[in-house]
Amino acid sequence: MGDFKASYQEMASIASTMLSLADRYREYVKGIYVVINELENDWKGNDNISFTSKAKDYEGDLNALGEIIKKYGIFLQKSASAIKDAQDDVANRAGRI
């Protein structure tokens, strides 16, 4: 059977990184759609309509992906906290033996 190792410090660090990346991702997506909207104002014609409507079709999916990344970061935070609490509980109980 394999060993299970969990470092709450590493997990908390990764969680923080994931949450930061989720924020950056959401900002990038927001920036993309600002540019697309600006293009829509300056670029007229059927090619513009085709491009912008197709790009806007993906907006919901891109935003949903940002939420998934954020939720994963939160999951890692909660997991790190649970691991720390379990380790502290074991240490406290072992100290009472």
C-alpha positions as a Markdown table, in Angstrom:
| # | Residue | x | y | z |
|---|---|---|---|---|
| 1 | Met | 0.0 | 0.0 | 0.0 |
| 2 | Gly | 1.3 | 3.5 | -0.9 |
| 3 | Asp | 2.1 | 6.2 | 1.6 |
| 4 | Phe | -0.1 | 9.1 | 1.9 |
| 5 | Lys | 1.6 | 12.4 | 2.7 |
| 6 | Ala | -0.1 | 15.7 | 3.1 |
| 7 | Ser | 1.6 | 18.9 | 4.0 |
| 8 | Tyr | -1.0 | 21.5 | 5.0 |
| 9 | Gln | 1.6 | 24.2 | 4.4 |
| 10 | Glu | 2.2 | 23.2 | 0.8 |
| 11 | Met | -1.5 | 22.7 | 0.2 |
| 12 | Ala | -2.2 | 26.2 | 1.7 |
| 13 | Ser | 0.5 | 27.7 | -0.5 |
| 14 | Ile | -0.9 | 26.0 | -3.6 |
| 15 | Ala | -4.4 | 27.1 | -2.7 |
| 16 | Ser | -3.2 | 30.7 | -2.4 |
| 17 | Thr | -1.5 | 30.4 | -5.8 |
| 18 | Met | -4.7 | 28.9 | -7.4 |
| 19 | Leu | -6.9 | 31.7 | -6.0 |
| 20 | Ser | -4.4 | 34.3 | -7.3 |
| 21 | Leu | -4.4 | 32.6 | -10.7 |
| 22 | Ala | -8.2 | 32.5 | -10.7 |
| 23 | Asp | -8.3 | 36.3 | -10.2 |
| 24 | Arg | -5.8 | 36.9 | -13.0 |
| 25 | Tyr | -7.7 | 34.5 | -15.3 |
| 26 | Arg | -11.0 | 36.4 | -14.6 |
| 27 | Glu | -9.2 | 39.7 | -15.3 |
| 28 | Tyr | -7.8 | 38.4 | -18.6 |
| 29 | Val | -11.2 | 37.1 | -19.7 |
| 30 | Lys | -12.8 | 40.5 | -18.8 |
| 31 | Gly | -10.1 | 42.3 | -20.8 |
| 32 | Ile | -10.7 | 40.0 | -23.8 |
| 33 | Tyr | -14.4 | 41.0 | -23.9 |
| 34 | Val | -13.6 | 44.7 | -23.4 |
| 35 | Val | -11.5 | 44.4 | -26.6 |
| 36 | Ile | -14.2 | 42.4 | -28.4 |
| 37 | Asn | -16.7 | 45.1 | -27.5 |
| 38 | Glu | -14.4 | 47.8 | -28.7 |
| 39 | Leu | -13.9 | 45.9 | -32.0 |
| 40 | Glu | -17.6 | 45.7 | -32.3 |
| 41 | Asn | -17.8 | 49.5 | -32.2 |
| 42 | Asp | -15.0 | 50.0 | -34.7 |
| 43 | Trp | -15.4 | 47.1 | -37.1 |
| 44 | Lys | -18.6 | 46.9 | -39.1 |
| 45 | Gly | -19.9 | 44.2 | -41.4 |
| 46 | Asn | -20.9 | 40.6 | -41.5 |
| 47 | Asp | -17.4 | 39.4 | -40.6 |
| 48 | Asn | -17.5 | 41.4 | -37.4 |
| 49 | Ile | -21.0 | 40.1 | -36.5 |
| 50 | Ser | -19.8 | 36.5 | -37.1 |
| 51 | Phe | -16.6 | 36.9 | -35.1 |
| 52 | Thr | -18.1 | 38.8 | -32.1 |
| 53 | Ser | -21.1 | 36.6 | -31.8 |
| 54 | Lys | -18.9 | 33.5 | -31.9 |
| 55 | Ala | -16.6 | 35.0 | -29.3 |
| 56 | Lys | -19.5 | 35.9 | -27.1 |
| 57 | Asp | -20.8 | 32.3 | -27.3 |
| 58 | Tyr | -17.7 | 31.3 | -25.3 |
| 59 | Glu | -18.0 | 34.0 | -22.6 |
| 60 | Gly | -20.1 | 31.9 | -20.3 |
| 61 | Asp | -17.9 | 28.9 | -20.6 |
| 62 | Leu | -14.7 | 31.0 | -19.9 |
| 63 | Asn | -16.3 | 32.6 | -16.9 |
| 64 | Ala | -17.4 | 29.2 | -15.6 |
| 65 | Leu | -13.9 | 27.9 | -15.9 |
| 66 | Gly | -12.7 | 30.9 | -13.8 |
| 67 | Glu | -15.2 | 29.9 | -11.1 |
| 68 | Ile | -14.0 | 26.3 | -11.2 |
| 69 | Ile | -10.4 | 27.4 | -10.7 |
| 70 | Lys | -11.5 | 29.6 | -7.8 |
| 71 | Lys | -13.6 | 26.8 | -6.2 |
| 72 | Tyr | -10.6 | 24.4 | -6.5 |
| 73 | Gly | -8.5 | 27.0 | -4.7 |
| 74 | Ile | -11.1 | 27.2 | -1.9 |
| 75 | Phe | -11.3 | 23.4 | -1.8 |
| 76 | Leu | -7.5 | 23.3 | -1.3 |
| 77 | Gln | -7.7 | 25.9 | 1.5 |
| 78 | Lys | -10.4 | 24.0 | 3.3 |
| 79 | Ser | -8.4 | 20.7 | 2.8 |
| 80 | Ala | -5.3 | 22.3 | 4.2 |
| 81 | Ser | -7.2 | 23.6 | 7.2 |
| 82 | Ala | -8.8 | 20.1 | 7.8 |
| 83 | Ile | -5.4 | 18.4 | 7.6 |
| 84 | Lys | -3.8 | 20.9 | 10.0 |
| 85 | Asp | -6.8 | 20.5 | 12.4 |
| 86 | Ala | -6.4 | 16.7 | 12.2 |
| 87 | Gln | -2.7 | 16.8 | 12.8 |
| 88 | Asp | -3.2 | 19.1 | 15.8 |
| 89 | Asp | -5.9 | 16.9 | 17.2 |
| 90 | Val | -3.7 | 13.8 | 16.9 |
| 91 | Ala | -0.8 | 15.6 | 18.6 |
| 92 | Asn | -3.0 | 16.8 | 21.4 |
| 93 | Arg | -4.5 | 13.4 | 22.0 |
| 94 | Ala | -1.0 | 11.7 | 21.8 |
| 95 | Gly | 0.2 | 14.2 | 24.4 |
| 96 | Arg | -2.5 | 13.0 | 26.8 |
| 97 | Ile | -1.5 | 9.3 | 26.6 |
